[in-house]
Amino acid sequence: MAHVINPDLCAACGSCQSECPVGAIQAGDVYSIDASLCADCGTCVDACPVGAISAN
């Protein structure tokens, strides 16, 4: 199970991307998580200042 970013909440601040240990988060107008790379560690959830990331 991979984590997902809610596009309505994402502030595209980059906090999650810099904390992801496997590089699964891609930058953009709204960030996204590549499910095939996600290790499901939850580090991004803790790093997101707006609570936009959750378990799928």
Protein Blocks (a to p, Z undefined) as FASTA:
>chain_A
ZZdddfklogolommmmmmmnlpaccdfbdcddfklogolommmmmpmnopaccZZ
